[in-house]
Amino acid sequence: MARTGRLAEADAADALALFQRLPLRRRVADRDLAPEAFRLARLLDHPVYDCLYLALAMESGAPVVTADRRFAAAAARDAASAPLVVALSAL
């Protein structure tokens, strides 16, 4: 957003500093998420790289916020995925 001018550089720096202070320490290897991500990719008919984020959201209970409208729409069609994918436009 800062790159496109939609967010001031100072605001972007503040957001990054806030993000870095969050108590996020969990590390999950892609290979551990891959089976579920592949299942989701087939179910949602969506690329697996986005489904890796969804698989992580399912494991952690934290939502995915995305600007990808197609991904948000695909997730909305699945009852298990729908509450975990939030369209950026909805915020």
Protein Blocks (a to p, Z undefined) as FASTA:
>chain_A
ZZnopacfklmmmmmmmmmmpccfbdcdfklmmmmmmmmmmmnopafklmmmmmmmmmno
pacddfblklmmmmmmpmklmmmpccfklZZ
